[in-house]
Amino acid sequence: MANSEGHVLSGVHCVGSAEALTGSDGQLQTYASGYHHRLSSFTISCNVSPLDGWVMKFLATSDTESCLSEEREPIDDLQLDDDGDPVLNRRAARHTEVTTAQQTCIAIEHSMATALKDVGLQVWSSAFLLCDFIIWQRALFRDSTVLELGCGPGLVGIVAAVCRPKAVICTDIADVLPLCKRNIERNQHLYPPGVVTLVKDLNWLNDYGEFSSSPSEFGWNAEHLRLTTHADYLLASDVVYDEDLTEAFFRWLHYLMSSSPTMTAFLATEKRLNFSVDLLEVASPAHAHFEQCMEQLTNCNCDMHRGMEFRAAQIPLEFPCYNMRARSQHMGMIRIVLQPDASDAT
């Protein structure tokens, strides 16, 4: 949704509250992006440890030392207003005390509203869906190398890092990376020993295969490239909002999966409906373009491995909802793999 000043709001800030980040003088901090940031807290409630039988909920307070978390049943559908925006249920929160021995907080610094070009500074709803999936299938990610495209503030990468992978590589455009790096470091006490976390510059609008060789901390070296092009899992959430970027995303997806044919991609999406002046109806042209790009991907063969084709399948959203974010009927999870081309079978 957009506000009266033309800024885009993800809506995630509508759950709970967030602490404003201030400097030593008590004034709101303004970052290089020109935005004020907030610090929101997420909690991992543990039955045994943060790595065994844990769930994630959104704190109804910004205090990272608090032992209060809100519990809510997952919602399968959302009502939409006349503009196609979700109607939020603002019922009073019900709190349950959780002892400090049972919970661990994930603290995420993020912007509340940005211009469209800076939406990577916000946390978006599909990130929560992807986090749910990672938690549910955490055994998949153990001892694996995980690559995230469009990491934003880093929530998905942090949750993945808790699941005992060998390495997590969070990538996005350069303007977003300092924010992601601060969040990765802010939560490093949650990661098991030996987990490698990297934050790297990857601009989809560059030619695919063109990794930044900048000497900055976000540049790539040979070992980083080896990890990336041999990753086991590729993750992405809420990357569908601009047609040019969607096409660029699929070019990189094709290149990376072709480089590592055993890689599996998991994409979390949300079809955002808005009233179209051109069509005079509620529509989602960005998601329609995403579906066209997906169809093109699955209709082509792998460039680097003859006889292999891309296959995509929807993952039913029947896995548990470990957080307070409502799931709408317009959310989806997609699994993409490379498999032998059935038409080549003899």
Secondary structure, DSSP 8 states (H G I E B T S, - for coil): -B-TTS-B--SGGGSS--EE-B-TTSSB-B-TTS-BEEEEEEEEEEEEETTEEEEEEE-SSS-TT--EEE-----S---B-TTS-B--------EEE--TTTEEEEEEEEES-B-GGGGGGS--HHHHHHHHHHHHTHHHHTT-EEEEES-TTSHHHHHHHHT--SEEEEEE-TTTHHHHHHHHHHTGGGS-TT-EEEEEE--TTS-TT-----SSTTS--HHHHHHHHT-SEEEEES--S-HHHHHHHHHHHHHHHHHSTT-EEEEEEE---EEETTTTEEE-HHHHHHHHHHHHHHTSB-SSSTTEEEEEEEE-S-S---SS----TTEEEEEEEEEE-GGG--
